[in-house]
Amino acid sequence: MQNQVHSIQSSRFPNQPTSGGAVCIALDENELAIRWGLSVKTLRRWRQEQLGPIYCKLGRRVTYLLHEIEAFERRVSRYSSFTRAYQ
């Protein structure tokens, strides 16, 4: 169980091992806001409006799994401005 706790802890460099040697698999809302250049308030509004990537919430703590973040980024990425992001 202790290994799972370390693997969920977030760091500024998600693909780098943490001090315990575990790889980070999730980002908190502050780290995701930095990654995307958004405000935390925008991410909170997206959650309220059911937009954005799938998140996990335990109590007041909100985390986003890296594979969900990457899946969302693939869904909304486009080759040109002519292509619709949401289909």
C-alpha positions in Angstrom: 0.0 0.0 0.0 2.9 2.4 0.7 4.2 2.0 -2.8 0.8 3.1 -4.2 0.8 6.2 -2.1 4.3 7.2 -3.4 3.3 6.4 -7.0 0.3 8.8 -6.8 2.3 11.7 -5.3 2.9 14.3 -7.9 6.0 16.2 -8.8 7.0 18.9 -11.2 8.5 16.3 -13.5 5.9 13.6 -13.8 8.0 11.1 -15.8 10.9 11.3 -13.3 11.2 8.9 -10.3 10.3 10.5 -7.0 12.7 10.3 -4.0 11.3 6.8 -3.2 12.1 5.6 -6.7 8.4 5.5 -7.8 7.3 7.1 -11.0 4.6 9.8 -10.8 1.3 8.8 -12.5 -0.8 11.8 -11.6 -0.8 15.6 -11.4 -2.7 17.8 -9.1 -4.7 20.8 -10.4 -1.8 23.2 -9.8 0.6 21.2 -11.8 -1.9 20.6 -14.6 -2.6 24.4 -14.7 1.2 25.0 -15.1 1.5 22.3 -17.8 -1.3 23.8 -19.9 -0.7 27.5 -19.0 -4.2 27.8 -17.5 -5.4 29.1 -14.2 -6.6 26.7 -11.5 -9.9 28.5 -11.5 -10.4 27.4 -15.2 -9.7 23.8 -14.4 -12.3 24.0 -11.5 -14.8 25.5 -13.8 -14.2 22.8 -16.4 -14.8 20.2 -13.7 -18.1 21.9 -12.7 -19.2 22.0 -16.4 -18.0 18.4 -17.0 -15.3 19.5 -19.5 -11.6 18.7 -19.5 -9.9 15.4 -18.7 -11.3 12.8 -16.3 -10.2 13.4 -12.7 -10.0 11.6 -9.4 -11.3 13.3 -6.2 -10.7 12.0 -2.7 -12.0 14.5 -0.2 -10.8 17.9 -1.3 -7.8 16.6 -3.2 -8.2 16.5 -7.0 -5.7 14.6 -9.2 -5.5 13.9 -12.9 -4.0 10.6 -14.1 -1.3 11.2 -16.7 -2.9 8.8 -19.2 -6.2 10.6 -18.9 -4.4 14.0 -19.5 -2.7 12.6 -22.5 -5.9 11.1 -23.9 -7.6 14.4 -23.5 -4.7 16.2 -25.2 -5.0 13.8 -28.2 -8.8 14.3 -28.4 -8.6 18.1 -28.6 -5.5 18.4 -30.8 -6.0 19.3 -34.4 -3.9 19.6 -37.5 -5.5 22.9 -38.6 -8.0 25.4 -37.3 -10.5 24.0 -39.9 -10.8 20.7 -38.1 -13.3 20.5 -35.3 -11.8 19.5 -31.9 -15.0 17.9 -30.5 -16.8 15.5 -32.7 
